[in-house]
Amino acid sequence: MFGLFRRQDPRFKDEGNALLARVKTQRNGEVIPVRLSKTSEMSSVDGGYFVRKALVGPETFDQAVLEVTLNRGHKVKLATVDGGELLPVSEWE
């Protein structure tokens, strides 16, 4: 129950029906904006939601895979990136 009141991960921005993030690729350092829809992209799992999103940079074609596990209140519990890193919202331009 208390998970519903936790703060959002500082690497994600809550925008109503979506979560926004930015992934910086390992290979060339390209920043890829990511939008995770709360209504159509998330799979229901025990105690919350899960989403896996394959990313391709539009300029360098760098690839990364973002995996996010959320609680029922759409707060991020775990987020991993294969082939890059998540940037904190405070570093977005």
Backbone as a printed PyTorch tensor [residue, N CA C, xyz], in Angstrom:
tensor([[[  0.8130,  -1.1980,   0.0000],
         [  0.0000,   0.0000,   0.0000],
         [  0.8580,   1.2640,   0.0000]],

        [[  1.9370,   1.2550,   0.7540],
         [  2.7580,   2.4420,   0.8450],
         [  3.4970,   2.7420,  -0.4480]],

        [[  3.6260,   1.7560,  -1.3460],
         [  4.2730,   1.9750,  -2.6240],
         [  3.5340,   2.9680,  -3.4990]],

        [[  2.2320,   3.1340,  -3.2650],
         [  1.4400,   4.0800,  -4.0440],
         [  1.8430,   5.5200,  -3.7610]],

        [[  2.4530,   5.7680,  -2.6020],
         [  2.8050,   7.1210,  -2.2030],
         [  4.2910,   7.4440,  -2.3920]],

        [[  5.0210,   6.5180,  -2.9750],
         [  6.4540,   6.7730,  -3.1630],
         [  6.6650,   7.7880,  -4.2780]],

        [[  7.7920,   8.4590,  -4.2490],
         [  8.1240,   9.4510,  -5.2720],
         [  8.5570,   8.7560,  -6.5530]],

        [[  8.3870,   9.4750,  -7.6610],
         [  8.7990,   8.9400,  -8.9440],
         [ 10.3290,   8.9110,  -9.0300]],

        [[ 10.8480,   7.9360,  -9.7250],
         [ 12.2870,   7.8200,  -9.9830],
         [ 12.7530,   9.1240, -10.6430]],

        [[ 13.8710,   9.7150, -10.2110],
         [ 14.3240,  11.0020, -10.7640],
         [ 14.7540,  10.9360, -12.2290]],

        [[ 14.7940,   9.7500, -12.7980],
         [ 15.1430,   9.6030, -14.2150],
         [ 13.9110,   9.5500, -15.1150]],

        [[ 12.7250,   9.6290, -14.4980],
         [ 11.4680,   9.5730, -15.2420],
         [ 10.6080,  10.7870, -14.9040]],

        [[  9.8400,  11.2360, -15.8860],
         [  8.9170,  12.3530, -15.6870],
         [  7.5120,  11.8460, -15.9770]],

        [[  6.5980,  12.0420, -15.0340],
         [  5.2190,  11.5960, -15.1900],
         [  4.4170,  12.6590, -15.9280]],

        [[  3.8410,  12.2800, -17.0620],
         [  3.0510,  13.2120, -17.8890],
         [  1.6510,  12.6570, -18.1050]],

        [[  0.8560,  12.5590, -17.0750],
         [ -0.5150,  12.0730, -17.2170],
         [ -0.5900,  10.6150, -17.6160]],

        [[ -0.8480,  10.3430, -18.9080],
         [ -0.9910,   8.9710, -19.3930],
         [  0.3140,   8.3480, -19.8660]],

        [[  1.4460,   8.9740, -19.5760],
         [  2.7240,   8.4450, -20.0390],
         [  3.8500,   8.7930, -19.0660]],

        [[  4.9240,   8.0220, -19.1740],
         [  6.1650,   8.3310, -18.4800],
         [  7.1840,   8.7050, -19.5420]],

        [[  7.9360,   9.7610, -19.2820],
         [  8.9630,  10.2030, -20.2170],
         [ 10.3360,   9.9090, -19.6280]],

        [[ 11.2730,   9.5680, -20.5120],
         [ 12.6450,   9.3010, -20.0890],
         [ 13.5790,   9.6650, -21.2320]],

        [[ 14.8550,   9.7330, -20.9310],
         [ 15.8890,   9.9580, -21.9470],
         [ 16.9790,   8.9250, -21.7080]],

        [[ 17.3560,   8.2370, -22.7830],
         [ 18.4120,   7.2320, -22.7090],
         [ 19.6070,   7.7180, -23.5130]],

        [[ 20.7890,   7.6850, -22.9000],
         [ 22.0310,   8.0240, -23.5860],
         [ 22.7200,   6.7160, -23.9530]],

        [[ 22.9650,   6.5210, -25.2580],
         [ 23.5490,   5.2670, -25.7170],
         [ 25.0220,   5.1720, -25.3530]],

        [[ 25.4820,   3.9270, -25.1360],
         [ 26.8800,   3.6920, -24.7760],
         [ 27.8110,   3.9360, -25.9600]],

        [[ 27.4010,   3.5190, -27.1280],
         [ 28.2910,   3.5170, -28.2830],
         [ 28.7250,   4.9130, -28.7200]],

        [[ 27.7590,   5.7880, -29.0220],
         [ 28.0750,   7.1310, -29.5200],
         [ 27.5710,   8.2600, -28.6340]],

        [[ 26.8880,   7.9330, -27.5460],
         [ 26.3910,   8.9580, -26.6400],
         [ 25.1690,   9.7030, -27.1500]],

        [[ 24.4560,   9.1190, -28.1160],
         [ 23.2400,   9.7650, -28.6220],
         [ 22.1450,   9.6910, -27.5570]],

        [[ 21.4090,  10.7810, -27.3900],
         [ 20.3060,  10.8240, -26.4270],
         [ 19.0010,  10.5420, -27.1680]],

        [[ 18.2980,   9.5060, -26.7090],
         [ 17.0470,   9.0850, -27.3340],
         [ 15.8970,   9.3910, -26.3810]],

        [[ 14.9380,  10.2430, -26.7900],
         [ 13.7650,  10.4770, -25.9490],
         [ 12.8470,   9.2600, -25.9960]],

        [[ 12.2730,   8.9140, -24.8350],
         [ 11.4180,   7.7330, -24.7210],
         [ 10.0890,   8.1280, -24.0990]],

        [[  9.0050,   7.6070, -24.6620],
         [  7.6650,   7.8090, -24.1070],
         [  7.0580,   6.4440, -23.8490]],

        [[  6.6940,   6.1810, -22.5870],
         [  6.0680,   4.9160, -22.2120],
         [  4.6100,   5.1730, -21.8640]],

        [[  3.7080,   4.7080, -22.7170],
         [  2.2770,   4.8970, -22.4960],
         [  1.8010,   4.0040, -21.3550]],

        [[  1.0640,   4.5910, -20.4180],
         [  0.5300,   3.8220, -19.2950],
         [ -0.6490,   2.9490, -19.7120]],

        [[ -1.2820,   3.2720, -20.8280],
         [ -2.4770,   2.5400, -21.2320],
         [ -2.2250,   1.4420, -22.2570]],

        [[ -1.2500,   1.6030, -23.1410],
         [ -1.1090,   0.6120, -24.2110],
         [  0.2000,  -0.1730, -24.2220]],

        [[  1.2460,   0.2980, -23.5650],
         [  2.5430,  -0.3770, -23.6680],
         [  2.9110,  -1.2350, -22.4700]],

        [[  2.2170,  -1.0880, -21.3750],
         [  2.6100,  -1.7890, -20.1610],
         [  1.8330,  -3.0870, -19.9930]],

        [[  2.5620,  -4.1500, -19.6630],
         [  1.9460,  -5.4490, -19.4020],
         [  1.7070,  -5.5880, -17.9120]],

        [[  0.5440,  -6.1090, -17.5620],
         [  0.2120,  -6.3180, -16.1660],
         [  0.9720,  -7.5310, -15.6330]],

        [[  1.6650,  -7.3440, -14.5250],
         [  2.3700,  -8.4270, -13.8410],
         [  1.9630,  -8.4020, -12.3810]],

        [[  2.3780,  -9.4130, -11.6370],
         [  2.0160,  -9.5100, -10.2260],
         [  2.4590,  -8.2630,  -9.4630]],

        [[  1.5220,  -7.4830,  -8.9710],
         [  1.8200,  -6.3090,  -8.1660],
         [  2.1330,  -5.0400,  -8.9370]],

        [[  1.9300,  -5.0420, -10.2530],
         [  2.2090,  -3.8240, -11.0020],
         [  2.2620,  -4.0260, -12.5020]],

        [[  3.2670,  -3.4080, -13.1370],
         [  3.3790,  -3.4250, -14.5910],
         [  4.8310,  -3.6200, -15.0170]],

        [[  4.9930,  -4.0560, -16.2690],
         [  6.3160,  -4.2420, -16.8530],
         [  6.2770,  -3.7890, -18.3010]],

        [[  7.3730,  -3.1610, -18.7490],
         [  7.4920,  -2.7750, -20.1600],
         [  8.9420,  -2.9490, -20.6050]],

        [[  9.0930,  -3.4710, -21.8090],
         [ 10.4190,  -3.5920, -22.4450],
         [ 10.3160,  -2.8660, -23.7800]],

        [[ 11.2280,  -1.9470, -24.0070],
         [ 11.1710,  -1.1520, -25.2290],
         [ 12.5440,  -1.1410, -25.8900]],

        [[ 12.5810,  -1.5750, -27.1590],
         [ 13.8110,  -1.5310, -27.9460],
         [ 13.9260,  -0.1380, -28.5530]],

        [[ 15.0940,   0.4680, -28.4200],
         [ 15.3160,   1.8340, -28.8860],
         [ 16.3830,   1.8550, -29.9700]],

        [[ 16.1940,   2.7210, -30.9590],
         [ 17.1810,   2.9270, -32.0170],
         [ 17.3470,   4.4310, -32.1960]],

        [[ 18.5810,   4.9010, -32.1000],
         [ 18.8610,   6.3260, -32.2780],
         [ 18.6370,   6.7530, -33.7110]],

        [[ 17.9090,   7.8390, -33.9420],
         [ 17.6060,   8.2830, -35.3070],
         [ 18.8190,   8.8280, -36.0680]],

        [[ 19.8520,   9.2510, -35.3680],
         [ 21.0210,   9.8310, -36.0430],
         [ 22.1440,   8.8160, -36.2580]],

        [[ 22.4630,   8.0420, -35.2250],
         [ 23.6010,   7.1190, -35.3130],
         [ 23.1720,   5.6590, -35.4120]],

        [[ 21.8760,   5.3910, -35.2840],
         [ 21.3190,   4.0340, -35.2970],
         [ 21.8470,   3.1710, -34.1440]],

        [[ 22.3080,   3.8320, -33.0640],
         [ 22.6820,   3.1070, -31.8460],
         [ 21.4590,   2.3940, -31.3050]],

        [[ 21.6840,   1.2440, -30.6750],
         [ 20.5790,   0.4770, -30.1270],
         [ 20.7110,   0.3410, -28.6170]],

        [[ 19.5640,   0.3140, -27.9510],
         [ 19.4970,   0.0920, -26.5130],
         [ 18.1570,  -0.5530, -26.2040]],

        [[ 18.0910,  -1.2610, -25.0890],
         [ 16.8390,  -1.8770, -24.6490],
         [ 16.5490,  -1.3970, -23.2370]],

        [[ 15.3780,  -0.7860, -23.0600],
         [ 14.9390,  -0.2740, -21.7670],
         [ 13.9170,  -1.2360, -21.1780]],

        [[ 14.1340,  -1.6640, -19.9330],
         [ 13.1850,  -2.5150, -19.2140],
         [ 12.8030,  -1.8140, -17.9170]],

        [[ 11.4920,  -1.6690, -17.6970],
         [ 11.0090,  -0.9390, -16.5260],
         [  9.9400,  -1.7650, -15.8100]],

        [[ 10.0740,  -1.8770, -14.4940],
         [  9.0610,  -2.5110, -13.6520],
         [  8.4630,  -1.4190, -12.7810]],

        [[  7.1130,  -1.3750, -12.7440],
         [  6.4020,  -0.3250, -12.0020],
         [  5.4280,  -0.9420, -11.0160]],

        [[  5.0590,  -0.1720,  -9.9850],
         [  4.0250,  -0.6350,  -9.0740],
         [  2.6530,  -0.2710,  -9.6530]],

        [[  1.5990,  -0.5660,  -8.9340],
         [  0.2360,  -0.2960,  -9.4410],
         [ -0.0460,   1.1910,  -9.5900]],

        [[  0.6900,   2.0310,  -8.9000],
         [  0.5310,   3.4730,  -9.0040],
         [  1.4180,   4.0860, -10.0860]],

        [[  1.9930,   3.2370, -10.9470],
         [  2.8760,   3.6470, -12.0410],
         [  4.1380,   4.3650, -11.5630]],

        [[  4.6200,   3.9890, -10.4000],
         [  5.9010,   4.4980,  -9.9070],
         [  6.9650,   3.4500, -10.2300]],

        [[  8.1100,   3.8960, -10.7190],
         [  9.1710,   2.9970, -11.1480],
         [  9.8010,   2.3050,  -9.9380]],

        [[  9.8330,   0.9700,  -9.9900],
         [ 10.4910,   0.1700,  -8.9620],
         [ 11.8890,  -0.2260,  -9.4100]],

        [[ 12.0350,  -0.5540, -10.6940],
         [ 13.3180,  -0.9880, -11.2380],
         [ 13.3860,  -0.5950, -12.7070]],

        [[ 14.5080,  -0.0450, -13.1220],
         [ 14.7050,   0.3270, -14.5260],
         [ 16.1330,  -0.0100, -14.9270]],

        [[ 16.2740,  -0.7380, -16.0390],
         [ 17.5980,  -1.0880, -16.5410],
         [ 17.6700,  -0.7680, -18.0280]],

        [[ 18.8740,  -0.4490, -18.4690],
         [ 19.1080,  -0.1780, -19.8890],
         [ 20.2880,  -1.0250, -20.3400]],

        [[ 20.0730,  -1.8220, -21.3620],
         [ 21.1490,  -2.5750, -21.9770],
         [ 21.6130,  -1.7840, -23.1920]],

        [[ 22.8550,  -1.3130, -23.1650],
         [ 23.3810,  -0.5290, -24.2770],
         [ 23.3100,   0.9700, -24.0530]],

        [[ 23.0910,   1.3770, -22.8010],
         [ 23.0210,   2.8130, -22.5090],
         [ 22.7400,   3.0720, -21.0460]],

        [[ 22.3560,   4.3240, -20.7620],
         [ 22.0260,   4.7170, -19.3900],
         [ 20.8930,   5.7300, -19.4100]],

        [[ 20.1000,   5.7160, -18.3450],
         [ 19.0300,   6.6920, -18.1870],
         [ 19.6070,   7.9940, -17.6500]],

        [[ 19.1530,   9.1130, -18.2100],
         [ 19.5870,  10.4220, -17.7370],
         [ 18.5700,  10.9730, -16.7410]],

        [[ 19.0300,  11.5890, -15.6530],
         [ 18.1070,  12.2150, -14.7030],
         [ 17.3680,  13.3890, -15.3800]],

        [[ 16.1490,  13.6170, -14.9710],
         [ 15.3440,  14.7150, -15.5370],
         [ 16.0730,  16.0410, -15.3960]],

        [[ 16.8260,  16.2310, -14.3310],
         [ 17.5370,  17.4960, -14.1110],
         [ 18.6070,  17.7570, -15.1720]],

        [[ 19.0320,  16.7540, -15.9220],
         [ 20.0360,  16.9120, -16.9660],
         [ 19.4350,  17.0620, -18.3750]],

        [[ 18.1110,  16.9940, -18.4760],
         [ 17.4630,  17.1480, -19.7950],
         [ 17.5970,  18.5860, -20.2360]],

        [[ 17.6810,  18.7970, -21.5340],
         [ 17.8100,  20.1510, -22.0770],
         [ 16.4650,  20.7750, -22.3010]]])
